Amino acid sequence: MTGSMAVLATAAAFVGTHFVMSHPLRRPLVDALGEKGFQGVYSLVAFATFGAMVWAYRAAEITAPLWAVGDGLWAVSSALMLIASVLLLGSLVRNPALAGAAVDAGTAEARGVFGVTRHPMMWAFAIWGVSHILIYPVAKNIVLSGAMIVLALVGAALQDRKKAALDPQGWPAWEARTSYLPFAAILAGRARFGGFGMHALGGGLVTWLAATWAHIPLAGWPAGIWRWIG
């Protein structure tokens, strides 16, 4: 098995076990193990498969890039990562999709990142994947980043189904005011653009600056604005 195929196999295990344990096997496992027991097994499997994927990625060969990467693609990737950072930080406050969130989906206001999409965290991870494929188009990175995109976007769609079953009144009302696809609810007049808090804008900017700077010691090359001002 080549290094890239090992990445593909471990990525499939990571994504596949996540979907299977989160959806068709969740209820039987909870019935058998209890909620805490299920969470323990789920976490163990997630960490094991994620660790295997990272190990395979680090061990895999670096293949020839599929396209040339210049400053233009770096600029697009950097802008996408800033958007992803805003979506991610914004998703941490008043998000009815988070487990244990004290937010009523039936009455929550679709403002800020939730006006853009009801799954800002998932789209942040998907944008991360697209951004990294753009500037590092080698086989092992396309596989790993592609796996994160699939996990995020398919997971978001499955989350809608699960939330609707658990909250048959509140979640459909939240879906009616928001959209799965970014900006679809705004374009349809169901949500308004704006209302981004400082936790989203300021937190997203700080996170973006810190994460892109961290590429220098961790990956050996500058990312974001550090590529031009470092």
Summary of the structure (lengths in Angstrom):
residues: 230
radius of gyration: 19.0
end to end distance: 39.7
largest distance: 55.9
contacts: 724
relative contact order: 0.14
helix: 70%
strand: 0%
